[in-house]
Amino acid sequence: MEQPTTLEQFTAVLETLSGWAWGPPMLLLIGGTGLYLTLRLAFLPLRRLGFGLRQLIRGSEGEGTIGSRSALAATLAATVGTGNIAGVATAIHWGGPGALVWMWLIALVGMATKYSEAVLAVKFRRQDSRGQYIGGPMYYIRDGLGPRFAWLAVLFAVFGTIAGFGIGNTVQANSVADGFQDSFGIAPALTGSVLAVLVGLVILGGIRRIANIAAALVPLMAAIYLALGAFVLLMHAPQLPAAVMLCLQSAFTGTAATGGFAGATVWAAISYGVARGIFSNEAGLGSSPIAHASATTDHPVRQGSVAMLGTFIDTLIICSITGLAIVVTGAWESGATGAPLSALAFSASFGELGQMVVALSLGVFAFTTLLGWSLYGERCAQYLFGDRAVVPFRVLWVAAVPAGALLSLDIVWGIADILNALMAIPNLIALLLLSPVILKLTHEFFRNEPH
């Protein structure tokens, strides 16, 4: 019998650790926190969705480093990435069509989580030596919970600094390289090198340049991707009701093996749906409040109302388009995974053009995610080591991009899932302990807000 290679053994260990990291305790913590905040806020994200949209349209006045819309663009730049294309595909590949339903459910409660994170981030933000507003979980843990929890703030910053190289860097580069090789025959090494150069040119300009690039690229590419995705669904409209019903049934009964699909249990649907949903919208990870802390706003709740839109747009709109396209076209039965599976779904309606659109969308989304997460990791490193850590971090960030393009897909996703879980734990603890502050600020604001 042939012995497994070292790489295969390492991949197996990562799969085991990832299974523990996203086992019942983590799913209960992250889903339970979102549900708790949703109930305590009396379903505010759903009731005040229109209010959030109005704040986004009109912008906000007050103090800050970047505009409130730019802050949302920066967070969407980080969240609208490979999770929306490759992440959804891997969730369905391993968890079946039912995984999409669990992505929806975690997003619905995740809106309250995202709202709460942004409220605390603005409440406890501060200015650095350059006069820029900075904040995030490390600050609201330390300043909101007090000196006794300073160690928890450090723990988040450590995990945040390292996690960025997984979820926000190597995963992005790897998925783009995989997609470009599959669609255009471009060598991963070349894709990684070009991506590294482009990322380096932008992040040297700091948060303002990142926000400006994100504000220009994300809406345009998202609109094109959504339009083409909607066309795929329209082309298969007669099959759409059955596809939605399949997703709903599979979410609670599992999925039998068919075609190239190996079959999936209910637990697989839950674990992969939740893990990939969190990977995509990042609600609970503590990443997006780092950008929202820099927003120009006159009240934490106003920015929180804008922040919660990020989860709605990312998962309930963009991920849904990808997932339903994969299911309605029958591509999920092919046995393919990652970006090639999404490309297969779009190719059903557009032929080679569909594959090109997915690859190019993936490239743009991943590029902006690399930019957004460079900010998150940088802020965490800055918290730990001061301003002197900024330039070395940026250099390491750029250097990691070509390395990520060459790694194994299973290894990259396994590491990212583990790091995401470690990063989320300190943040979720803080959200639960600081929930009275969130509720007080919310009640005060809406009691006095005429609009």
Residue, then its C-alpha position, 0 to 999 in steps of 0.5 A: m500500500e502506497q504511503p501518503t506523502t508529507l504534503e498529503q499528511f499535512t493537508a490531512v492535519l489541516e482538514t482535521l484542525s479546520g474541522w475542529a475550528w469550525g465544529p459545533p462550538m464555533l458554529l454555536l458561538i458565531g451563530g449564537t452571537g449573531l442571533y443574540l444580537t439580532l434578538r436584543l436589537a429587535f431585528l434592527p438590521l431588517r427593520r432599519l435596512g431602508f435607513g441604512l440605504r439612506q445613510l449610504i446614499r446621502g453620506s455622513e458628516g462628522e470626523g473621520t479619515i475617509g467618507s462613510r461610503s468609502a469605508l463601506a467600499a473598503t470593507l466590500a473590497a475586502t469581502v467581495g472576493t474569492g469567497n463570492i465565487a470560489g468560496v460559494a463553489t467549494a461550499i456547494h462542492w463539499g456541502g451540497p446545494g443546502a450549504l447555500v441556505w446556511m450561508w443565507l441564514i448566517a448572513l441574516v444574523g450576521m447583519a446584526t453582528k456587522y452592525s454591532e462591530a461598526v458601532l463599537a469601532v467608531k465609539f472606541r476609535r482614536q487618532d494615531s500619530r499622523g492624525q488618522y482615525i484608527g480602531g477595531p476589536m483590539y481597541y474596543i476590547r482594551d478600552g471598552l472592557g478595561p485593562r483586565f482584557a488587554w491580553l484579549a486585545v493583543l490576542f486578536a491583534v496577533f491572530g488578525t495580523i497572521a490571519g490576513f495572510g490566509i483569508g486576505n492574501t494567499v487564498q485570493a492569489n491562489s484562487v486567481a491563479d487557479g482561475f486564470q490557469d483554467s480559463f486562459g492557460i496563464a502560469p500561476a507564477l506569472t499571475g502571482s508576480v503581476l498581482a504582487v506588483l499591482v498590490g504593491l503600487v496601491i498599498l504604498g499609498g495607504i488607506r485613502r488610495i485603497a478606498n479610492i481604488a475600491a470605490a472605483l472598481v468594486p461597484l463596476m465589477a460587481a454590477i457586471y457580475l450581477a448582471l451576467g449572473a442574473f441573465v444565467l438565472l433568467m435563461h434557466a428560469p423554468q428550473l429556478p423554483a426546483a433549484v431553490m427547493l433543492c437547496l432548502q430540502s438539502a439544507f435539512t436532509g443532506t444531498a445524495a450522490t449524483g453524477g460527479f457529486a459524492g454526496a453530503t450530510v446535513w452537517a457538511a451543509i451546515s459547516y461548509g455553508v457557515a464557514r464559507g459564509i463567514f469567509s465571504n461576509e466576515a461578520g464576526l471576524g472583527s475585520s470590517p470594523i477596522a475600516h469603519a473606524s476610519a469613517t467620517t460620521d457624527h455617530p457610531v449608530r449611523q455608521g453601523s447602519v451603513a456597515m450592516l449593508g455590507t453583509f446584505i450585499d455580499t452574501l444575500i445578493i452576490c453569493s446568492i447569484t453565484g450559488l443559484a447559478i451553480v445549482v440551476t445549471g446543474a454544474w454542481e453535479s460535475g464534481a468540479t470545485g473552486a472557481p472552475l465550478s463557478a465558471l462552468a455554471f456561467s459557461a452554460s449560458f455564455g460559453e467561453l465568454g462565461q468562463m472569461v467573465v468569472a475569471l476576470s471578476l475573480g481577478v478584480f474581486a481578489f485584487t481589491t480583497l488583497l488591498g482591503w485586507s492589507l489595511y486590516g493586517e497593517r492596523c493589527a500590526q500597528y497596534l502590536f508594534g507601533d507605527r514602525a511596523v507599517v512599512p515592513f508589514r506592507v513589504l511582507w504582504v506583497a511578498a506573500v502574494p506570489a507564494g500564495a499563487l503557487l500553493s495547493l488549494d486545499i492547503v490554502w483554504g485549510i489554513a484560512d479557515i483555521l486562522n479565521a476561527l482563531m481571529a473570531i473568538p476574541n471579537l465575539i467574546a467582546l461583542l457579547l460582553l459589550s452588548p449593553v453599550i451597543l444597545k444603549l447607543t442604539h436606543e439613544f440614537f433612534r430615540n433622538e433621530p428624526h429621520 
